[in-house]
Each structure stands twice: as structure tokens, then as C-alpha cells.
Amino acid sequence: MTVSRTVCLGFLAVIAVGTILLMMPFSTSSGTWNNLIVALFTSTSAVCVTGLSVVDPGTYFSFWGQLFIALLAQIGGLGYMTSTTFLILLIGRKFDMRQKIAIQQSLDRPGMSGSTQVIRSIIATTLIFEITGVFLLLIAFVPDYGWSQGLWLAIFHSINAWNNAGFSLFKDNLIGYQSSGLVVFTITGLIIFGGIGYQVILEMYLWMRDRLLKKTGSQVFSLDFKVAISTTLILLALGTIAFLCIEIRNPQTFGGLNFQNQLLVAWFQSVTPRTAGFNTIDIGKMTTAGLFIMIALMFIGASPGGTGGGIKTTTLRVLTSCTKAILQGKEEVLLYDRKIAISLILKAVGVLVGSVATVIIATTLIALTDPKLDFIQILFEVVSAFATVGLSTGITGSVSVAAKLILIATMYLGRVGVLLLMSAILGDPRPSRIHYPEENLLVG
């Protein structure tokens, strides 16, 4: 079985197990059997680290149901191959050649050596950030809810923030903490580092270590690091400014806040579409312009190797660099004085076309099943599901069963990736040895 099929089927298996667990009477606060669609939707949303929910997780599910959601989000954030590899290491089994190849391809590494060490490092990094998040959130939650409830709230929200899942146990998500700098910066910090990718964090750590130890050799940052960091900073800054300018006169979102809290809210709403799903304002009361900016940020998403979704920051930079090269009359695409291979350009185009096609199809289908919904609400919900964000204008629980099934399929497709799913269905692509003659074509 190919790696792509293993990953796709692995995610389906985890979703199925999660659905069964969430259907059990001990998973619901009422102590009765759960609805199949609710369990399937919640399990898919957790494994695909989306955060969309048709019910209120804080009141609908018992402690065990909430624990299953957190565990499913953890598995989904780490990725199927990373999670299974960690379990194999945990029980002391050794890898055969096929498993080593699968790990190498899923981690996108040039060789098979050192893959197990990378897995251990990823798990360690995850635990360090999540535990740090728990301790910081305890300071905010314990005074309001006591030690036992405050501890569980801190653990649950730290896991969901790091894995960019977006499930919250509060009825109003994090609106009640919109003016808390501690909660805002802890959650956004976890979201950013969780979505930026392990490789970027590792390079950042090595650079800081060399600086502290005053080593003479300077750390050479990879192209992945430069693109991920610069694009993330640009999008965060532009998003904060855009939301502040657009929503500042909206009395239902920013209007009633002082300037300091407006900055906190604008910053949080700039971070969360990439791709976490938490919110500190009522998304359904945002202006149409604000919703459209959020749709754009959700569609772009996080960086490769992270826990977020979307088309990724690197895809955006490759495509914008292609446009820049065309406008400048160049025949090569450059990024930080490095030439981008034609295979990567083709992959970026494939990701964009596949993603746009998925959003158009899903939006059209839901518009047919639920014709009374506004177009912007449907588009927002679909992009949120595809980019595994989890933000909603408030329509998730009220859409038809058919629309819920469409959103489930969209979340799954967004998590495994359009190209990976096509590879699993059609088989791994094989390079052709046949070369055809070139011919000009009118474009644009």
C-alpha cells in the first residue's frame, strides 16, 4: 500500500474510532446514546483539527467526551504517521523497511536516517509548548473556575490552540477573555508556533542556542524558514490593520471597546484564521468586508509541517513570486536569491486549483441543499471547513444533514490534502519519458 493511501485510510480509521467513542452514553452529559451525525461531525472536526461543531462541546459532552475530543485533536495535529510511529516507539517495536520509507515520505525528509529522532523531537516540542500553555492559562482560569475545572480548561484549550483545532468549552468561545492579555497572547502564541512548522521552530532554537553560547559560526536559515517567517509576519500585520480599520466602527464587534482592547481583538482575529477557530468577538456580527478578509486569511492558512490547514504560506509565496517574475519579464522564479524548481511551481498551481475547485463545489452543493442561507455565510463555512479553521458565523448547527455531510467531506479533504487524496485514489504519479513538442498558446 502506498504512503498516500496509508495516510488517507489512517485518518478515516481514527475518525471512525472517534465516532464510536463519542456515540457512547458516557461521552454525553445526558448519559444517553449520541446522535450519529453529531458524533461523526465532531470526530471528523477534531481529527481534522478544524473546530467546527454542531453542538456546544462544553455542555453537550461529558468529561470523557471532551477528553476524547482533545485526544483526537492531538492525533490529528501530530498527523497519522507521526502518531502511529510514536506508539510503535512507545511499545518498543522496531521498524521494517516499508515503515521507514513511509515515515521518510510523510515527514518529507531526503533520507531515512534519523527519522525516529525527528519523531521524538516533534513529540517533545509539542509537550513543551502545550505544558507551557497550560501553566499560563491556569493563571487566568483557576481564579474563575477553581483548581479542578480550571486545570481541565487550561489543558483542553492549550491542546486545541497548539493543534490549531479551535474547540472551546465556553459557550461564547473566548469572548469572555477578549480583554485578557494573558489569555490572548498565550492562545495566539500557541496557534502561531503550532502552525508555523516543526522545522522552523528547530531552526529558531538552534539560532537562539548559538547566540546564547556565543558560537562564532552563524546559523544559515533555510528557504522554508525565511518564507514561513516573513509571510506569517506580513499576514499577521496586514490582518490586524485590516480588521482594526474595517470593524472599528462596528458597535457589535469593536465599537464598544477602548483602543487597547480593540488592538487585542484585532490581533486575535488576525491570528485565529490561520487556522485555529477560536474567536473573541461574535463572528456572525462582523461586516461583510471583515468576513471576506477572514475568508482570505483562512484560505491561505498556516505553514507546511505545522498543525494548520489552508493552501499554506509557501504556496502563496511561490505563486506571488511567479506573478512577480512574469511582470518583470523574467524566465526564472526566485525567492531570496534561490531559484524555485518547476516541479514546486506545478505543485503550487495544483494545490491552488484543487483547493479552489473543492471550495466551489462544496459551496454550490450547500447552496442547493440550504437555499435560505446567505452566500457569504455558506462560503465562510466551506472555507473554514476546507482550511481546517473552525470559525463560523453561527450556522453550523442549523444546516441540513446533507450540508453537514458535505462539510464533513470538506474537512477531511482539507486535512489530508487535495493532491494526497488524488494520489491515493489514482496511485502515485510516475514520470513520463515521452516528451512532446512545444507550441505557443494565448494566455491572459
C-alpha positions, 0 to 999 in steps of 0.5 A: 500500500502506498504512503498516500493511501496509508495516510488517507485510510489512517485518518478515516480509521481514527475518525471512525474510532472517534465516532464510536467513542463519542456515540457512547452514553458516557461521552454525553452529559445526558448519559444517553446514546449520541446522535450519529451525525453529531458524533461523526461531525465532531470526530471528523472536526477534531481529527481534522483539527478544524473546530467546527461543531454542531453542538456546544462541546462544553455542555453537550459532552461529558468529561470523557467526551471532551477528553476524547475530543482533545485526544483526537485533536492531538492525533490529528495535529501530530498527523497519522504517521507521526502518531502511529510511529510514536506508539510503535516507539512507545511499545518498543517495536522496531521498524521494517523497511516499508515503515521507514520509507513511509515515515521518510515520505510523510515527514518529507525528509531526503533520507531515512536516517534519523527519522525516529529522532525527528519523531521524538523531537516533534513529540517533545516540542509539542509537550513543551509548548502545550505544558507551557500553555497550560501553566499560563492559562491556569493563571487566568482560569483557576481564579474563575473556575477553581483548581479542578475545572480550571486545570481541565480548561487550561489543558483542553484549550492549550491542546486545541490552540497548539493543534490549531483545532479551535474547540472551546468549552465556553459557550461564547468561545473566548469572548469572555477573555477578549480583554485578557492579555494573558489569555490572548497572547498565550492562545495566539502564541500557541496557534502561531508556533503550532502552525508555523512548522516543526522545522522552523521552530528547530531552526529558531532554537538552534539560532537562539542556542548559538547566540546564547553560547556565543558560537562564532559560526552563524546559523544559515536559515533555510528557504522554508524558514525565511518564507514561513517567517516573513509571510506569517509576519506580513499576514499577521500585520496586514490582518490586524490593520485590516480588521482594526480599520474595517470593524472599528466602527462596528458597535457589535464587534469593536465599537464598544471597546477602548483602543487597547482592547480593540488592538487585542481583538484585532490581533486575535482575529488576525491570528485565529484564521490561520487556522485555529477557530477560536474567536473573541468577538461574535463572528456572525456580527462582523461586516461583510468586508471583515468576513471576506478578509477572514475568508482570505486569511483562512484560505491561505492558512498556516505553514507546511509541517505545522498543525494548520490547514489552508493552501499554506504560506509557501504556496502563496509565496511561490505563486506571488513570486511567479506573478512577480517574475512574469511582470518583470519579464523574467524566465526564472522564479526566485525567492531570496536569491534561490531559484524555485524548481518547476516541479514546486511551481506545478505543485503550487498551481495544483494545490491552488486549483484543487483547493479552489475547485473543492471550495466551489463545489462544496459551496454550490452543493450547500447552496442547493441543499440550504437555499435560505442561507446567505452566500457569504455565510455558506462560503465562510463555512466551506472555507473554514471547513476546507482550511481546517479553521473552525470559525463560523458565523453561527450556522453550523448547527442549523444546516441540513444533514446533507450540508453537514455531510458535505462539510464533513467531506470538506474537512477531511479533504482539507486535512489530508490534502487535495493532491494526497487524496488524488494520489491515493485514489489514482496511485502515485504519479510516475514520470513520463519519458515521452516528451512532446513538442512545444507550441505557443498558446494565448494566455491572459 
